[in-house]
Amino acid sequence: MTIPVSRTGSKESQELALHYMKTLVEVARESFLILDSDLRVVCANPTFYENFKVSPEQTENVFLYELGNGQWNIPVLKSLLEEILPQKKVVKDYEVTHTFQKIGEKTICLNARQIDIDTAHMIVLAMEDITERKELEQKLAKYTTELEVKVLERTREIGDRVKELESLNKVMVGRELKMIELKKELEMYKRTARVQ
């Protein structure tokens, strides 16, 4: 692995800095790539190799966009690394959905940071597979929508039942009032019949 040597810094300090970066990246649960300024893979962590089903031989010293027969040639990723990152130096929570040859469609949350070691520029690219989380969010949104529809249907049904009960109540109260009226009339007839 060759690291560009600056005129002011030493090759040893660059190698030491890269060693520290690699050590930190190796213990991470997320997939990580360390890229040089030309976007060639300097190294990746074991999680990257496991998650993307590739080997170090297929990955290291390979131009990022040529990884996996060009499957990393993703327009959004290019924009992130070539346009956004040079201006901002740090990119957080940049979501990309892409179909990979060996692992299928994945939604990945990208975080990138440009690191300068003397005059050498490196990029640390962290990739969190959020496919399952996104699928759960979609399912939850679908279930929420379905639940809202069911609640509206039930509310409508209950409203209809309330109207039926109100109507039935009016009929029953009307009959009760009619019965009271008829009883009064009957009492009146009885009184008038006795008087006669």
C-alpha positions as YAML, in Angstrom:
chain: A
units: angstrom
residues:
- id: 1
  name: MET
  ca: [0.00, 0.00, 0.00]
- id: 2
  name: THR
  ca: [1.51, 3.30, -1.00]
- id: 3
  name: ILE
  ca: [0.70, 6.53, 0.74]
- id: 4
  name: PRO
  ca: [1.58, 9.83, -0.88]
- id: 5
  name: VAL
  ca: [4.51, 11.44, 0.92]
- id: 6
  name: SER
  ca: [4.32, 15.14, 1.58]
- id: 7
  name: ARG
  ca: [7.32, 17.40, 1.46]
- id: 8
  name: THR
  ca: [6.66, 18.68, 4.96]
- id: 9
  name: GLY
  ca: [5.49, 15.45, 6.62]
- id: 10
  name: SER
  ca: [7.08, 12.09, 6.90]
- id: 11
  name: LYS
  ca: [5.99, 8.81, 5.41]
- id: 12
  name: GLU
  ca: [6.16, 7.32, 8.92]
- id: 13
  name: SER
  ca: [3.63, 9.82, 10.31]
- id: 14
  name: GLN
  ca: [1.25, 9.11, 7.42]
- id: 15
  name: GLU
  ca: [1.60, 5.36, 7.94]
- id: 16
  name: LEU
  ca: [1.01, 5.77, 11.68]
- id: 17
  name: ALA
  ca: [-2.12, 7.86, 11.05]
- id: 18
  name: LEU
  ca: [-3.40, 5.31, 8.56]
- id: 19
  name: HIS
  ca: [-2.67, 2.52, 11.05]
- id: 20
  name: TYR
  ca: [-4.78, 4.30, 13.68]
- id: 21
  name: MET
  ca: [-7.62, 4.81, 11.21]
- id: 22
  name: LYS
  ca: [-7.54, 1.14, 10.18]
- id: 23
  name: THR
  ca: [-7.53, 0.03, 13.81]
- id: 24
  name: LEU
  ca: [-10.57, 2.14, 14.62]
- id: 25
  name: VAL
  ca: [-12.43, 1.04, 11.50]
- id: 26
  name: GLU
  ca: [-11.74, -2.67, 12.08]
- id: 27
  name: VAL
  ca: [-13.71, -2.76, 15.35]
- id: 28
  name: ALA
  ca: [-16.75, -0.91, 14.01]
- id: 29
  name: ARG
  ca: [-20.07, -2.65, 13.45]
- id: 30
  name: GLU
  ca: [-20.75, -0.59, 10.31]
- id: 31
  name: SER
  ca: [-19.09, -1.22, 6.99]
- id: 32
  name: PHE
  ca: [-16.15, 1.12, 6.39]
- id: 33
  name: LEU
  ca: [-13.94, 1.99, 3.46]
- id: 34
  name: ILE
  ca: [-10.83, 4.14, 3.58]
- id: 35
  name: LEU
  ca: [-10.25, 5.78, 0.20]
- id: 36
  name: ASP
  ca: [-7.31, 7.74, -1.12]
- id: 37
  name: SER
  ca: [-7.74, 11.08, -2.90]
- id: 38
  name: ASP
  ca: [-8.25, 9.27, -6.24]
- id: 39
  name: LEU
  ca: [-11.10, 7.25, -4.66]
- id: 40
  name: ARG
  ca: [-9.13, 4.00, -4.66]
- id: 41
  name: VAL
  ca: [-9.83, 1.69, -1.75]
- id: 42
  name: VAL
  ca: [-6.91, 1.74, 0.68]
- id: 43
  name: CYS
  ca: [-8.65, -0.74, 2.96]
- id: 44
  name: ALA
  ca: [-12.02, -1.92, 4.22]
- id: 45
  name: ASN
  ca: [-13.08, -3.41, 7.51]
- id: 46
  name: PRO
  ca: [-14.18, -7.04, 8.02]
- id: 47
  name: THR
  ca: [-17.81, -5.91, 8.31]
- id: 48
  name: PHE
  ca: [-17.64, -4.46, 4.78]
- id: 49
  name: TYR
  ca: [-16.26, -7.71, 3.36]
- id: 50
  name: GLU
  ca: [-18.92, -9.73, 5.16]
- id: 51
  name: ASN
  ca: [-21.87, -7.47, 4.33]
- id: 52
  name: PHE
  ca: [-21.02, -6.98, 0.67]
- id: 53
  name: LYS
  ca: [-19.71, -10.53, 0.07]
- id: 54
  name: VAL
  ca: [-16.31, -9.47, -1.28]
- id: 55
  name: SER
  ca: [-12.70, -10.21, -0.39]
- id: 56
  name: PRO
  ca: [-9.78, -7.86, 0.32]
- id: 57
  name: GLU
  ca: [-8.18, -8.97, -2.99]
- id: 58
  name: GLN
  ca: [-11.29, -7.84, -4.88]
- id: 59
  name: THR
  ca: [-11.42, -4.55, -3.00]
- id: 60
  name: GLU
  ca: [-8.09, -3.04, -2.00]
- id: 61
  name: ASN
  ca: [-6.29, -0.78, -4.48]
- id: 62
  name: VAL
  ca: [-9.38, -0.82, -6.70]
- id: 63
  name: PHE
  ca: [-11.04, 2.38, -7.85]
- id: 64
  name: LEU
  ca: [-14.32, 2.66, -5.89]
- id: 65
  name: TYR
  ca: [-16.53, 2.82, -8.97]
- id: 66
  name: GLU
  ca: [-14.96, -0.37, -10.35]
- id: 67
  name: LEU
  ca: [-15.71, -2.48, -7.26]
- id: 68
  name: GLY
  ca: [-17.88, -5.52, -7.94]
- id: 69
  name: ASN
  ca: [-17.86, -5.15, -11.73]
- id: 70
  name: GLY
  ca: [-18.91, -1.51, -11.50]
- id: 71
  name: GLN
  ca: [-21.83, -2.04, -9.13]
- id: 72
  name: TRP
  ca: [-20.52, 0.81, -6.94]
- id: 73
  name: ASN
  ca: [-20.75, 3.21, -9.87]
- id: 74
  name: ILE
  ca: [-23.78, 4.84, -8.27]
- id: 75
  name: PRO
  ca: [-24.64, 8.40, -9.38]
- id: 76
  name: VAL
  ca: [-25.70, 9.47, -5.87]
- id: 77
  name: LEU
  ca: [-22.47, 8.11, -4.39]
- id: 78
  name: LYS
  ca: [-20.45, 9.93, -7.07]
- id: 79
  name: SER
  ca: [-22.23, 13.16, -6.22]
- id: 80
  name: LEU
  ca: [-21.54, 12.60, -2.53]
- id: 81
  name: LEU
  ca: [-17.82, 11.94, -2.95]
- id: 82
  name: GLU
  ca: [-16.98, 14.23, -5.85]
- id: 83
  name: GLU
  ca: [-19.22, 17.25, -5.27]
- id: 84
  name: ILE
  ca: [-20.60, 17.42, -1.74]
- id: 85
  name: LEU
  ca: [-17.70, 16.05, 0.32]
- id: 86
  name: PRO
  ca: [-14.96, 18.32, -1.13]
- id: 87
  name: GLN
  ca: [-17.06, 21.36, -0.19]
- id: 88
  name: LYS
  ca: [-18.28, 20.26, 3.22]
- id: 89
  name: LYS
  ca: [-15.51, 17.86, 4.36]
- id: 90
  name: VAL
  ca: [-18.17, 15.88, 6.29]
- id: 91
  name: VAL
  ca: [-21.38, 14.28, 5.05]
- id: 92
  name: LYS
  ca: [-23.88, 12.72, 7.46]
- id: 93
  name: ASP
  ca: [-26.86, 10.41, 6.96]
- id: 94
  name: TYR
  ca: [-26.93, 10.37, 3.16]
- id: 95
  name: GLU
  ca: [-29.33, 7.59, 2.10]
- id: 96
  name: VAL
  ca: [-28.77, 5.54, -1.04]
- id: 97
  name: THR
  ca: [-30.92, 2.69, -2.33]
- id: 98
  name: HIS
  ca: [-29.16, 0.45, -4.81]
- id: 99
  name: THR
  ca: [-29.36, -3.11, -6.11]
- id: 100
  name: PHE
  ca: [-26.11, -4.98, -5.61]
- id: 101
  name: GLN
  ca: [-25.28, -8.10, -7.60]
- id: 102
  name: LYS
  ca: [-24.70, -10.52, -4.73]
- id: 103
  name: ILE
  ca: [-26.83, -9.08, -1.95]
- id: 104
  name: GLY
  ca: [-29.81, -7.54, -3.75]
- id: 105
  name: GLU
  ca: [-31.46, -4.20, -3.11]
- id: 106
  name: LYS
  ca: [-30.16, -2.37, -0.07]
- id: 107
  name: THR
  ca: [-30.76, 1.01, 1.48]
- id: 108
  name: ILE
  ca: [-27.53, 2.31, 2.92]
- id: 109
  name: CYS
  ca: [-26.96, 5.33, 5.12]
- id: 110
  name: LEU
  ca: [-23.64, 6.89, 4.15]
- id: 111
  name: ASN
  ca: [-21.43, 9.03, 6.34]
- id: 112
  name: ALA
  ca: [-18.18, 10.37, 4.95]
- id: 113
  name: ARG
  ca: [-15.37, 12.48, 6.21]
- id: 114
  name: GLN
  ca: [-12.33, 13.84, 4.47]
- id: 115
  name: ILE
  ca: [-9.17, 13.46, 6.54]
- id: 116
  name: ASP
  ca: [-5.93, 15.21, 5.71]
- id: 117
  name: ILE
  ca: [-2.71, 13.48, 6.72]
- id: 118
  name: ASP
  ca: [-0.05, 16.09, 6.03]
- id: 119
  name: THR
  ca: [-0.93, 16.89, 2.40]
- id: 120
  name: ALA
  ca: [-2.48, 13.52, 1.63]
- id: 121
  name: HIS
  ca: [-6.26, 13.47, 1.52]
- id: 122
  name: MET
  ca: [-8.10, 10.36, 2.65]
- id: 123
  name: ILE
  ca: [-11.81, 9.68, 2.84]
- id: 124
  name: VAL
  ca: [-13.42, 7.53, 5.49]
- id: 125
  name: LEU
  ca: [-16.74, 6.22, 4.22]
- id: 126
  name: ALA
  ca: [-19.08, 4.57, 6.71]
- id: 127
  name: MET
  ca: [-22.01, 2.53, 5.41]
- id: 128
  name: GLU
  ca: [-24.89, 1.42, 7.60]
- id: 129
  name: ASP
  ca: [-27.32, -1.04, 6.05]
- id: 130
  name: ILE
  ca: [-30.72, 0.35, 7.00]
- id: 131
  name: THR
  ca: [-32.72, -1.86, 4.63]
- id: 132
  name: GLU
  ca: [-34.56, -3.70, 7.42]
- id: 133
  name: ARG
  ca: [-35.30, -0.48, 9.27]
- id: 134
  name: LYS
  ca: [-36.70, 1.09, 6.09]
- id: 135
  name: GLU
  ca: [-38.81, -2.00, 5.40]
- id: 136
  name: LEU
  ca: [-40.15, -1.89, 8.97]
- id: 137
  name: GLU
  ca: [-40.90, 1.83, 8.59]
- id: 138
  name: GLN
  ca: [-42.79, 1.11, 5.36]
- id: 139
  name: LYS
  ca: [-44.71, -1.75, 7.00]
- id: 140
  name: LEU
  ca: [-45.50, 0.44, 9.98]
- id: 141
  name: ALA
  ca: [-46.71, 3.23, 7.69]
- id: 142
  name: LYS
  ca: [-48.84, 0.71, 5.78]
- id: 143
  name: TYR
  ca: [-50.29, -0.74, 9.00]
- id: 144
  name: THR
  ca: [-50.95, 2.77, 10.31]
- id: 145
  name: THR
  ca: [-52.80, 3.67, 7.12]
- id: 146
  name: GLU
  ca: [-54.79, 0.41, 7.24]
- id: 147
  name: LEU
  ca: [-55.59, 1.01, 10.90]
- id: 148
  name: GLU
  ca: [-56.75, 4.55, 10.15]
- id: 149
  name: VAL
  ca: [-59.01, 3.22, 7.40]
- id: 150
  name: LYS
  ca: [-60.44, 0.58, 9.76]
- id: 151
  name: VAL
  ca: [-60.97, 3.18, 12.49]
- id: 152
  name: LEU
  ca: [-62.80, 5.41, 10.00]
- id: 153
  name: GLU
  ca: [-64.94, 2.46, 8.85]
- id: 154
  name: ARG
  ca: [-65.73, 1.48, 12.45]
- id: 155
  name: THR
  ca: [-66.47, 5.10, 13.35]
- id: 156
  name: ARG
  ca: [-68.84, 5.33, 10.39]
- id: 157
  name: GLU
  ca: [-70.49, 2.01, 11.39]
- id: 158
  name: ILE
  ca: [-70.86, 3.20, 14.99]
- id: 159
  name: GLY
  ca: [-72.27, 6.51, 13.73]
- id: 160
  name: ASP
  ca: [-74.81, 4.61, 11.62]
- id: 161
  name: ARG
  ca: [-75.75, 2.42, 14.61]
- id: 162
  name: VAL
  ca: [-76.15, 5.51, 16.80]
- id: 163
  name: LYS
  ca: [-78.47, 7.03, 14.19]
- id: 164
  name: GLU
  ca: [-80.46, 3.77, 14.06]
- id: 165
  name: LEU
  ca: [-80.70, 3.71, 17.85]
- id: 166
  name: GLU
  ca: [-81.73, 7.38, 17.94]
- id: 167
  name: SER
  ca: [-84.40, 6.66, 15.33]
- id: 168
  name: LEU
  ca: [-85.55, 3.56, 17.24]
- id: 169
  name: ASN
  ca: [-85.55, 5.56, 20.45]
- id: 170
  name: LYS
  ca: [-87.73, 8.24, 18.85]
- id: 171
  name: VAL
  ca: [-90.15, 5.57, 17.63]
- id: 172
  name: MET
  ca: [-90.26, 3.94, 21.08]
- id: 173
  name: VAL
  ca: [-90.64, 7.25, 22.90]
- id: 174
  name: GLY
  ca: [-93.33, 8.19, 20.37]
- id: 175
  name: ARG
  ca: [-95.16, 4.90, 21.07]
- id: 176
  name: GLU
  ca: [-94.80, 5.40, 24.82]
- id: 177
  name: LEU
  ca: [-96.24, 8.90, 24.54]
- id: 178
  name: LYS
  ca: [-99.05, 7.57, 22.34]
- id: 179
  name: MET
  ca: [-99.75, 4.86, 24.96]
- id: 180
  name: ILE
  ca: [-99.90, 7.50, 27.70]
- id: 181
  name: GLU
  ca: [-102.29, 9.55, 25.56]
- id: 182
  name: LEU
  ca: [-104.45, 6.52, 24.88]
- id: 183
  name: LYS
  ca: [-104.54, 5.66, 28.59]
- id: 184
  name: LYS
  ca: [-105.63, 9.21, 29.38]
- id: 185
  name: GLU
  ca: [-108.34, 9.00, 26.71]
- id: 186
  name: LEU
  ca: [-109.44, 5.62, 28.07]
- id: 187
  name: GLU
  ca: [-109.63, 7.02, 31.60]
- id: 188
  name: MET
  ca: [-111.64, 9.91, 30.26]
- id: 189
  name: TYR
  ca: [-114.06, 7.57, 28.49]
- id: 190
  name: LYS
  ca: [-114.39, 5.49, 31.63]
- id: 191
  name: ARG
  ca: [-115.22, 8.60, 33.68]
- id: 192
  name: THR
  ca: [-117.74, 9.82, 31.17]
- id: 193
  name: ALA
  ca: [-119.26, 6.34, 30.98]
- id: 194
  name: ARG
  ca: [-119.72, 6.25, 34.76]
- id: 195
  name: VAL
  ca: [-121.25, 9.65, 34.81]
- id: 196
  name: GLN
  ca: [-123.85, 8.63, 32.28]
...
